[in-house]
Amino acid sequence: MSLRTVLEHELAKFRAAHPARRLAHRGTDWRYYTAGQSGEAVLLLGGALGFAEFAFQQIHLLEAHFRVLAPDYPAVPSLAEFADGLLALLDAEQIRTAHVVGGSFGGLLAQVLVRRAPKRVASLVLSHTGAPDGRRRRAAQVVALLPAPLLRAALKARLGRTLAAADPFWRQYFEGAVGRLSRADILSRIRLQAAFSAEAGYCPEDLTAWPGRILVIEAADDPLLPPAAQQRLRALYPLAHVHQFQGTGHAAALLRPEEYAAVLTHFFGMTA
């Protein structure tokens, strides 16, 4: 049986066992998935694609030991509103605190959430993501003028190359998912990233009073995060543990799902 066939079967099983839930919060429809019946909670925040089921392998691997909450990304106007929506999801599922895993774009959201509501975050995992750099606001304004087809093409060009080493299953899924994104969805991602990148107030002392641990996951060959960007993130969180993958680029969770889940599980155990 080919890997593609296995992945198609696993995705079908995930969809059958995990129907999406919905929550209306301040006029926004949040769609999300839950998994696992017991254990500490894990909030999974994925990349800019914004479809939680893209992490179905990680959800499956983690749900045996943790309660997992994974949201799709609605089109919201601000980082603060996004963070408040995540808090509403935690409240709806009666989750007081959660280990927050932010991958790529989700890492930006995780950094906002831990500052907005540190008491709700048990630990923080920043995976293949960056720190504010203050350089993207003008570019985001220009890109926002593009029509939907060009926005989708730009998203494919930027993110599609991260799947170059992945099974064709993932590239086909990615193509289909991008086609489902509305113009409002893509513009929301662009504006949120621009707002985060322009943030000037983040500093290493921000979380001094927060007792949680931080794990930075990176890859030496990440095409979206050159060494300088990785160093900025480490400098912002100087006490963080660091785990570096080799040969996985921006897609460690897809290329080595069991190893990736094991890294997360080990780290969560360190926080107990």
Phi and psi in degrees as GROMACS dihedral restraints (atoms count N, CA, C in turn):
[ dihedral_restraints ]
;  ai    aj    ak    al  type     phi  dphi    fc
    3     4     5     6     1   -72.4    20    10
    4     5     6     7     1   159.1    20    10
    6     7     8     9     1   -60.6    20    10
    7     8     9    10     1   -38.6    20    10
    9    10    11    12     1   -59.5    20    10
   10    11    12    13     1   -44.1    20    10
   12    13    14    15     1   -63.6    20    10
   13    14    15    16     1   -40.0    20    10
   15    16    17    18     1   -62.2    20    10
   16    17    18    19     1   -45.5    20    10
   18    19    20    21     1   -65.3    20    10
   19    20    21    22     1   -39.5    20    10
   21    22    23    24     1   -61.8    20    10
   22    23    24    25     1   -41.0    20    10
   24    25    26    27     1   -65.9    20    10
   25    26    27    28     1   -42.4    20    10
   27    28    29    30     1   -65.5    20    10
   28    29    30    31     1   -39.5    20    10
   30    31    32    33     1   -65.4    20    10
   31    32    33    34     1   -41.6    20    10
   33    34    35    36     1   -62.2    20    10
   34    35    36    37     1   -41.4    20    10
   36    37    38    39     1   -64.1    20    10
   37    38    39    40     1   -41.3    20    10
   39    40    41    42     1   -59.9    20    10
   40    41    42    43     1   -47.1    20    10
   42    43    44    45     1   -63.1    20    10
   43    44    45    46     1   -37.3    20    10
   45    46    47    48     1   -69.9    20    10
   46    47    48    49     1   -34.8    20    10
   48    49    50    51     1   -91.3    20    10
   49    50    51    52     1   -14.3    20    10
   51    52    53    54     1  -132.3    20    10
   52    53    54    55     1    75.6    20    10
   54    55    56    57     1   -64.2    20    10
   55    56    57    58     1   144.7    20    10
   57    58    59    60     1   -68.1    20    10
   58    59    60    61     1   145.4    20    10
   60    61    62    63     1  -108.2    20    10
   61    62    63    64     1   164.7    20    10
   63    64    65    66     1  -136.5    20    10
   64    65    66    67     1   147.8    20    10
   66    67    68    69     1  -142.8    20    10
   67    68    69    70     1   127.6    20    10
   69    70    71    72     1   -90.5    20    10
   70    71    72    73     1   123.6    20    10
   72    73    74    75     1  -137.2    20    10
   73    74    75    76     1   114.3    20    10
   75    76    77    78     1    51.8    20    10
   76    77    78    79     1    43.0    20    10
   78    79    80    81     1    84.0    20    10
   79    80    81    82     1     0.1    20    10
   81    82    83    84     1  -108.5    20    10
   82    83    84    85     1   134.6    20    10
   84    85    86    87     1   -90.0    20    10
   85    86    87    88     1   112.0    20    10
   87    88    89    90     1   -96.8    20    10
   88    89    90    91     1   128.8    20    10
   90    91    92    93     1  -111.6    20    10
   91    92    93    94     1   132.7    20    10
   93    94    95    96     1  -153.1    20    10
   94    95    96    97     1   168.3    20    10
   96    97    98    99     1  -125.0    20    10
   97    98    99   100     1   146.7    20    10
   99   100   101   102     1  -125.0    20    10
  100   101   102   103     1   152.5    20    10
  102   103   104   105     1  -153.7    20    10
  103   104   105   106     1   154.9    20    10
  105   106   107   108     1    81.5    20    10
  106   107   108   109     1   146.7    20    10
  108   109   110   111     1  -110.7    20    10
  109   110   111   112     1   -15.4    20    10
  111   112   113   114     1  -151.5    20    10
  112   113   114   115     1   174.7    20    10
  114   115   116   117     1    92.7    20    10
  115   116   117   118     1   179.2    20    10
  117   118   119   120     1   -67.4    20    10
  118   119   120   121     1   157.0    20    10
  120   121   122   123     1   -92.0    20    10
  121   122   123   124     1   144.8    20    10
  123   124   125   126     1  -125.7    20    10
  124   125   126   127     1   124.7    20    10
  126   127   128   129     1  -100.8    20    10
  127   128   129   130     1   114.1    20    10
  129   130   131   132     1   -98.2    20    10
  130   131   132   133     1   119.2    20    10
  132   133   134   135     1  -115.0    20    10
  133   134   135   136     1   109.9    20    10
  135   136   137   138     1   -86.9    20    10
  136   137   138   139     1  -163.7    20    10
  138   139   140   141     1   -80.5    20    10
  139   140   141   142     1  -171.1    20    10
  141   142   143   144     1   -65.6    20    10
  142   143   144   145     1   -19.0    20    10
  144   145   146   147     1   -55.8    20    10
  145   146   147   148     1   -39.3    20    10
  147   148   149   150     1    82.1    20    10
  148   149   150   151     1    12.1    20    10
  150   151   152   153     1  -108.3    20    10
  151   152   153   154     1   115.4    20    10
  153   154   155   156     1   -62.2    20    10
  154   155   156   157     1   -32.2    20    10
  156   157   158   159     1   -67.0    20    10
  157   158   159   160     1   -12.6    20    10
  159   160   161   162     1   -57.8    20    10
  160   161   162   163     1   -24.3    20    10
  162   163   164   165     1   -97.8    20    10
  163   164   165   166     1    28.3    20    10
  165   166   167   168     1   -60.8    20    10
  166   167   168   169     1   -32.1    20    10
  168   169   170   171     1   -65.4    20    10
  169   170   171   172     1   -46.0    20    10
  171   172   173   174     1   -65.9    20    10
  172   173   174   175     1   -39.3    20    10
  174   175   176   177     1   -60.6    20    10
  175   176   177   178     1   -44.9    20    10
  177   178   179   180     1   -63.1    20    10
  178   179   180   181     1   -42.5    20    10
  180   181   182   183     1   -70.1    20    10
  181   182   183   184     1   -30.4    20    10
  183   184   185   186     1   -88.9    20    10
  184   185   186   187     1   -25.9    20    10
  186   187   188   189     1   -68.6    20    10
  187   188   189   190     1   -15.1    20    10
  189   190   191   192     1   -69.9    20    10
  190   191   192   193     1   -21.9    20    10
  192   193   194   195     1  -123.8    20    10
  193   194   195   196     1   -13.8    20    10
  195   196   197   198     1  -137.1    20    10
  196   197   198   199     1   159.2    20    10
  198   199   200   201     1   -83.6    20    10
  199   200   201   202     1   128.0    20    10
  201   202   203   204     1  -115.9    20    10
  202   203   204   205     1   134.4    20    10
  204   205   206   207     1  -125.6    20    10
  205   206   207   208     1   124.4    20    10
  207   208   209   210     1  -136.6    20    10
  208   209   210   211     1   111.8    20    10
  210   211   212   213     1   -94.9    20    10
  211   212   213   214     1   149.0    20    10
  213   214   215   216     1   -73.7    20    10
  214   215   216   217     1   164.1    20    10
  216   217   218   219     1  -104.5    20    10
  217   218   219   220     1   112.7    20    10
  219   220   221   222     1   -79.2    20    10
  220   221   222   223     1   167.6    20    10
  222   223   224   225     1   -83.1    20    10
  223   224   225   226     1   105.2    20    10
  225   226   227   228     1  -120.4    20    10
  226   227   228   229     1   155.5    20    10
  228   229   230   231     1   -85.6    20    10
  229   230   231   232     1   -14.7    20    10
  231   232   233   234     1  -149.3    20    10
  232   233   234   235     1   157.3    20    10
  234   235   236   237     1   -63.4    20    10
  235   236   237   238     1   -38.3    20    10
  237   238   239   240     1   -62.9    20    10
  238   239   240   241     1   -42.5    20    10
  240   241   242   243     1   -67.3    20    10
  241   242   243   244     1   -36.1    20    10
  243   244   245   246     1   -63.6    20    10
  244   245   246   247     1   -46.5    20    10
  246   247   248   249     1   -61.2    20    10
  247   248   249   250     1   -40.2    20    10
  249   250   251   252     1   -65.7    20    10
  250   251   252   253     1   -33.8    20    10
  252   253   254   255     1   -65.4    20    10
  253   254   255   256     1   -40.6    20    10
  255   256   257   258     1   -62.5    20    10
  256   257   258   259     1   -40.5    20    10
  258   259   260   261     1   -63.9    20    10
  259   260   261   262     1   -36.8    20    10
  261   262   263   264     1   -64.8    20    10
  262   263   264   265     1   -37.2    20    10
  264   265   266   267     1   -64.4    20    10
  265   266   267   268     1   -43.9    20    10
  267   268   269   270     1   -59.5    20    10
  268   269   270   271     1   -42.3    20    10
  270   271   272   273     1   -63.3    20    10
  271   272   273   274     1   -43.1    20    10
  273   274   275   276     1   -62.2    20    10
  274   275   276   277     1   -33.1    20    10
  276   277   278   279     1   -94.9    20    10
  277   278   279   280     1     8.4    20    10
  279   280   281   282     1    55.5    20    10
  280   281   282   283     1    45.4    20    10
  282   283   284   285     1  -105.7    20    10
  283   284   285   286     1   115.3    20    10
  285   286   287   288     1   -77.7    20    10
  286   287   288   289     1   -46.5    20    10
  288   289   290   291     1  -137.2    20    10
  289   290   291   292     1   154.0    20    10
  291   292   293   294     1  -144.8    20    10
  292   293   294   295     1   148.7    20    10
  294   295   296   297     1   -73.4    20    10
  295   296   297   298     1   125.3    20    10
  297   298   299   300     1  -105.8    20    10
  298   299   300   301     1   120.5    20    10
  300   301   302   303     1  -110.8    20    10
  301   302   303   304     1   113.6    20    10
  303   304   305   306     1  -111.9    20    10
  304   305   306   307     1   114.9    20    10
  306   307   308   309     1  -105.4    20    10
  307   308   309   310     1   127.2    20    10
  309   310   311   312     1    57.8    20    10
  310   311   312   313     1  -119.4    20    10
  312   313   314   315     1   -56.2    20    10
  313   314   315   316     1   -36.3    20    10
  315   316   317   318     1   -63.4    20    10
  316   317   318   319     1   -24.7    20    10
  318   319   320   321     1   -65.9    20    10
  319   320   321   322     1   -31.8    20    10
  321   322   323   324     1   -65.8    20    10
  322   323   324   325     1   -45.7    20    10
  324   325   326   327     1   -63.1    20    10
  325   326   327   328     1   -38.5    20    10
  327   328   329   330     1   -64.1    20    10
  328   329   330   331     1   -37.8    20    10
  330   331   332   333     1   -67.6    20    10
  331   332   333   334     1   -34.2    20    10
  333   334   335   336     1   -68.6    20    10
  334   335   336   337     1   -44.7    20    10
  336   337   338   339     1   -62.6    20    10
  337   338   339   340     1   -43.7    20    10
  339   340   341   342     1   -67.0    20    10
  340   341   342   343     1   -26.1    20    10
  342   343   344   345     1   -82.3    20    10
  343   344   345   346     1   -32.6    20    10
  345   346   347   348     1   -78.0    20    10
  346   347   348   349     1   -34.5    20    10
  348   349   350   351     1  -144.8    20    10
  349   350   351   352     1    66.8    20    10
  351   352   353   354     1   -59.9    20    10
  352   353   354   355     1   -28.6    20    10
  354   355   356   357     1   -70.6    20    10
  355   356   357   358     1   -14.5    20    10
  357   358   359   360     1   -93.5    20    10
  358   359   360   361     1    -5.7    20    10
  360   361   362   363     1  -109.1    20    10
  361   362   363   364     1   113.3    20    10
  363   364   365   366     1   -76.4    20    10
  364   365   366   367     1   -40.7    20    10
  366   367   368   369     1  -154.8    20    10
  367   368   369   370     1   167.1    20    10
  369   370   371   372     1  -132.3    20    10
  370   371   372   373     1   127.0    20    10
  372   373   374   375     1  -115.6    20    10
  373   374   375   376     1   121.7    20    10
  375   376   377   378     1  -111.9    20    10
  376   377   378   379     1   105.6    20    10
  378   379   380   381     1  -112.2    20    10
  379   380   381   382     1   121.0    20    10
  381   382   383   384     1    50.7    20    10
  382   383   384   385     1    50.6    20    10
  384   385   386   387     1  -137.7    20    10
  385   386   387   388     1   178.9    20    10
  387   388   389   390     1  -131.9    20    10
  388   389   390   391     1   176.8    20    10
  390   391   392   393     1  -102.2    20    10
  391   392   393   394     1   165.0    20    10
  393   394   395   396     1   -56.4    20    10
  394   395   396   397     1   139.8    20    10
  396   397   398   399     1  -125.2    20    10
  397   398   399   400     1    -9.0    20    10
  399   400   401   402     1    70.8    20    10
  400   401   402   403     1    20.1    20    10
  402   403   404   405     1  -124.3    20    10
  403   404   405   406     1     8.6    20    10
  405   406   407   408     1  -118.4    20    10
  406   407   408   409     1    -1.3    20    10
  408   409   410   411     1   -61.8    20    10
  409   410   411   412     1   -46.2    20    10
  411   412   413   414     1   -65.1    20    10
  412   413   414   415     1   -42.2    20    10
  414   415   416   417     1   -61.1    20    10
  415   416   417   418     1   -38.4    20    10
  417   418   419   420     1   -64.8    20    10
  418   419   420   421     1   -36.0    20    10
  420   421   422   423     1   -65.2    20    10
  421   422   423   424     1   -37.4    20    10
  423   424   425   426     1   -69.6    20    10
  424   425   426   427     1   -46.9    20    10
  426   427   428   429     1   -61.1    20    10
  427   428   429   430     1   -33.9    20    10
  429   430   431   432     1   -64.3    20    10
  430   431   432   433     1   -13.2    20    10
  432   433   434   435     1   -84.2    20    10
  433   434   435   436     1   -10.7    20    10
  435   436   437   438     1   -74.9    20    10
  436   437   438   439     1   148.2    20    10
  438   439   440   441     1   -71.5    20    10
  439   440   441   442     1   166.2    20    10
  441   442   443   444     1   -55.5    20    10
  442   443   444   445     1   -44.8    20    10
  444   445   446   447     1   -59.8    20    10
  445   446   447   448     1   -39.2    20    10
  447   448   449   450     1   -72.7    20    10
  448   449   450   451     1   -33.3    20    10
  450   451   452   453     1   -63.5    20    10
  451   452   453   454     1   -43.2    20    10
  453   454   455   456     1   -64.3    20    10
  454   455   456   457     1   -40.5    20    10
  456   457   458   459     1   -63.3    20    10
  457   458   459   460     1   -40.1    20    10
  459   460   461   462     1   -65.8    20    10
  460   461   462   463     1   -39.6    20    10
  462   463   464   465     1   -65.4    20    10
  463   464   465   466     1   -42.1    20    10
  465   466   467   468     1   -61.9    20    10
  466   467   468   469     1   -41.9    20    10
  468   469   470   471     1   -64.3    20    10
  469   470   471   472     1   -39.6    20    10
  471   472   473   474     1   -76.4    20    10
  472   473   474   475     1   -46.5    20    10
  474   475   476   477     1   -92.5    20    10
  475   476   477   478     1   -26.3    20    10
  477   478   479   480     1   -61.1    20    10
  478   479   480   481     1   -33.6    20    10
  480   481   482   483     1   -68.9    20    10
  481   482   483   484     1   -17.5    20    10
  483   484   485   486     1   -71.4    20    10
  484   485   486   487     1   -13.3    20    10
  486   487   488   489     1  -103.9    20    10
  487   488   489   490     1    13.4    20    10
  489   490   491   492     1   -56.9    20    10
  490   491   492   493     1   -35.9    20    10
  492   493   494   495     1   -94.3    20    10
  493   494   495   496     1     0.1    20    10
  495   496   497   498     1   -85.6    20    10
  496   497   498   499     1   163.4    20    10
  498   499   500   501     1   -61.3    20    10
  499   500   501   502     1   147.6    20    10
  501   502   503   504     1   -52.8    20    10
  502   503   504   505     1   -26.1    20    10
  504   505   506   507     1   -52.1    20    10
  505   506   507   508     1   -46.1    20    10
  507   508   509   510     1   -68.5    20    10
  508   509   510   511     1   -38.0    20    10
  510   511   512   513     1   -67.0    20    10
  511   512   513   514     1   -38.7    20    10
  513   514   515   516     1   -66.3    20    10
  514   515   516   517     1   -42.4    20    10
  516   517   518   519     1   -61.1    20    10
  517   518   519   520     1   -45.1    20    10
  519   520   521   522     1   -59.4    20    10
  520   521   522   523     1   -45.7    20    10
  522   523   524   525     1   -59.4    20    10
  523   524   525   526     1   -45.0    20    10
  525   526   527   528     1   -66.3    20    10
  526   527   528   529     1   -39.0    20    10
  528   529   530   531     1   -67.3    20    10
  529   530   531   532     1   -41.7    20    10
  531   532   533   534     1   -60.6    20    10
  532   533   534   535     1   -38.3    20    10
  534   535   536   537     1   -64.3    20    10
  535   536   537   538     1   -21.6    20    10
  537   538   539   540     1   -86.1    20    10
  538   539   540   541     1   -11.4    20    10
  540   541   542   543     1   -76.5    20    10
  541   542   543   544     1   133.5    20    10
  543   544   545   546     1   -82.5    20    10
  544   545   546   547     1   166.8    20    10
  546   547   548   549     1   -59.7    20    10
  547   548   549   550     1   -40.4    20    10
  549   550   551   552     1   -62.6    20    10
  550   551   552   553     1   -38.3    20    10
  552   553   554   555     1   -59.7    20    10
  553   554   555   556     1   -50.4    20    10
  555   556   557   558     1   -66.7    20    10
  556   557   558   559     1   -42.1    20    10
  558   559   560   561     1   -64.0    20    10
  559   560   561   562     1   -36.2    20    10
  561   562   563   564     1   -61.2    20    10
  562   563   564   565     1   -45.6    20    10
  564   565   566   567     1   -60.2    20    10
  565   566   567   568     1   -45.0    20    10
  567   568   569   570     1   -61.7    20    10
  568   569   570   571     1   -45.2    20    10
  570   571   572   573     1   -69.6    20    10
  571   572   573   574     1   -38.0    20    10
  573   574   575   576     1   -65.8    20    10
  574   575   576   577     1   -42.3    20    10
  576   577   578   579     1   -63.0    20    10
  577   578   579   580     1   -41.9    20    10
  579   580   581   582     1   -63.6    20    10
  580   581   582   583     1   -42.0    20    10
  582   583   584   585     1   -63.7    20    10
  583   584   585   586     1   -40.5    20    10
  585   586   587   588     1   -67.2    20    10
  586   587   588   589     1   -45.1    20    10
  588   589   590   591     1   -61.4    20    10
  589   590   591   592     1   -33.5    20    10
  591   592   593   594     1   -83.2    20    10
  592   593   594   595     1    -4.5    20    10
  594   595   596   597     1   -61.7    20    10
  595   596   597   598     1   122.5    20    10
  597   598   599   600     1  -103.3    20    10
  598   599   600   601     1    -7.2    20    10
  600   601   602   603     1   -95.8    20    10
  601   602   603   604     1    -4.1    20    10
  603   604   605   606     1   -73.3    20    10
  604   605   606   607     1   136.2    20    10
  606   607   608   609     1  -149.3    20    10
  607   608   609   610     1   163.9    20    10
  609   610   611   612     1   -61.1    20    10
  610   611   612   613     1   -20.3    20    10
  612   613   614   615     1   -85.8    20    10
  613   614   615   616     1    -4.2    20    10
  615   616   617   618     1   -54.2    20    10
  616   617   618   619     1   -40.0    20    10
  618   619   620   621     1  -109.0    20    10
  619   620   621   622     1    24.5    20    10
  621   622   623   624     1   -56.7    20    10
  622   623   624   625     1   -41.0    20    10
  624   625   626   627     1   -84.8    20    10
  625   626   627   628     1    -6.4    20    10
  627   628   629   630     1   -85.6    20    10
  628   629   630   631     1   128.8    20    10
  630   631   632   633     1   -84.3    20    10
  631   632   633   634     1    -3.4    20    10
  633   634   635   636     1   -74.5    20    10
  634   635   636   637     1   164.4    20    10
  636   637   638   639     1   -98.9    20    10
  637   638   639   640     1   158.2    20    10
  639   640   641   642     1  -126.1    20    10
  640   641   642   643     1   136.5    20    10
  642   643   644   645     1  -119.4    20    10
  643   644   645   646     1   127.6    20    10
  645   646   647   648     1  -102.4    20    10
  646   647   648   649     1   123.7    20    10
  648   649   650   651     1  -109.7    20    10
  649   650   651   652     1   128.2    20    10
  651   652   653   654     1  -141.4    20    10
  652   653   654   655     1   174.3    20    10
  654   655   656   657     1  -135.1    20    10
  655   656   657   658     1   140.5    20    10
  657   658   659   660     1   -65.5    20    10
  658   659   660   661     1   -24.1    20    10
  660   661   662   663     1  -115.6    20    10
  661   662   663   664     1    32.2    20    10
  663   664   665   666     1   -70.3    20    10
  664   665   666   667     1   118.3    20    10
  666   667   668   669     1   -71.7    20    10
  667   668   669   670     1   -18.1    20    10
  669   670   671   672     1   -96.3    20    10
  670   671   672   673     1   -15.5    20    10
  672   673   674   675     1  -131.0    20    10
  673   674   675   676     1    91.5    20    10
  675   676   677   678     1   -67.1    20    10
  676   677   678   679     1   167.6    20    10
  678   679   680   681     1   -51.9    20    10
  679   680   681   682     1   -37.1    20    10
  681   682   683   684     1   -63.6    20    10
  682   683   684   685     1   -39.0    20    10
  684   685   686   687     1   -68.9    20    10
  685   686   687   688     1   -39.8    20    10
  687   688   689   690     1   -64.3    20    10
  688   689   690   691     1   -37.3    20    10
  690   691   692   693     1   -67.8    20    10
  691   692   693   694     1   -35.9    20    10
  693   694   695   696     1   -61.9    20    10
  694   695   696   697     1   -40.3    20    10
  696   697   698   699     1   -67.0    20    10
  697   698   699   700     1   -43.4    20    10
  699   700   701   702     1   -62.2    20    10
  700   701   702   703     1   -38.0    20    10
  702   703   704   705     1   -67.5    20    10
  703   704   705   706     1   -32.2    20    10
  705   706   707   708     1   -72.3    20    10
  706   707   708   709     1   -28.8    20    10
  708   709   710   711     1  -126.1    20    10
  709   710   711   712     1    72.0    20    10
  711   712   713   714     1   -66.3    20    10
  712   713   714   715     1   -19.2    20    10
  714   715   716   717     1   -95.6    20    10
  715   716   717   718     1     2.6    20    10
  717   718   719   720     1   -69.7    20    10
  718   719   720   721     1   146.2    20    10
  720   721   722   723     1   -74.2    20    10
  721   722   723   724     1   149.8    20    10
  723   724   725   726     1  -128.2    20    10
  724   725   726   727     1   130.4    20    10
  726   727   728   729     1  -122.5    20    10
  727   728   729   730     1   123.0    20    10
  729   730   731   732     1  -111.5    20    10
  730   731   732   733     1   124.8    20    10
  732   733   734   735     1   -86.0    20    10
  733   734   735   736     1   153.4    20    10
  735   736   737   738     1  -117.4    20    10
  736   737   738   739     1   131.8    20    10
  738   739   740   741     1    75.8    20    10
  739   740   741   742     1    17.1    20    10
  741   742   743   744     1  -112.0    20    10
  742   743   744   745     1    -6.7    20    10
  744   745   746   747     1    57.2    20    10
  745   746   747   748     1  -133.8    20    10
  747   748   749   750     1   -92.2    20    10
  748   749   750   751     1     7.5    20    10
  750   751   752   753     1  -126.4    20    10
  751   752   753   754     1    40.1    20    10
  753   754   755   756     1   -59.1    20    10
  754   755   756   757     1   -38.8    20    10
  756   757   758   759     1   -65.8    20    10
  757   758   759   760     1   -27.3    20    10
  759   760   761   762     1   -87.7    20    10
  760   761   762   763     1   -40.8    20    10
  762   763   764   765     1   -78.6    20    10
  763   764   765   766     1   -32.2    20    10
  765   766   767   768     1  -134.4    20    10
  766   767   768   769     1    66.5    20    10
  768   769   770   771     1   -61.0    20    10
  769   770   771   772     1   -42.1    20    10
  771   772   773   774     1   -66.1    20    10
  772   773   774   775     1   -42.8    20    10
  774   775   776   777     1   -64.7    20    10
  775   776   777   778     1   -41.1    20    10
  777   778   779   780     1   -62.5    20    10
  778   779   780   781     1   -47.2    20    10
  780   781   782   783     1   -62.7    20    10
  781   782   783   784     1   -35.9    20    10
  783   784   785   786     1   -65.8    20    10
  784   785   786   787     1   -38.2    20    10
  786   787   788   789     1   -62.2    20    10
  787   788   789   790     1   -44.1    20    10
  789   790   791   792     1   -63.4    20    10
  790   791   792   793     1   -47.5    20    10
  792   793   794   795     1   -61.8    20    10
  793   794   795   796     1   -42.0    20    10
  795   796   797   798     1   -62.0    20    10
  796   797   798   799     1   -43.2    20    10
  798   799   800   801     1   -65.1    20    10
  799   800   801   802     1   -44.1    20    10
  801   802   803   804     1   -59.9    20    10
  802   803   804   805     1   -36.5    20    10
  804   805   806   807     1   -64.8    20    10
  805   806   807   808     1   -31.7    20    10
  807   808   809   810     1   -67.3    20    10
  808   809   810   811     1   -23.8    20    10
  810   811   812   813     1   -86.9    20    10
  811   812   813   814     1   -10.1    20    10
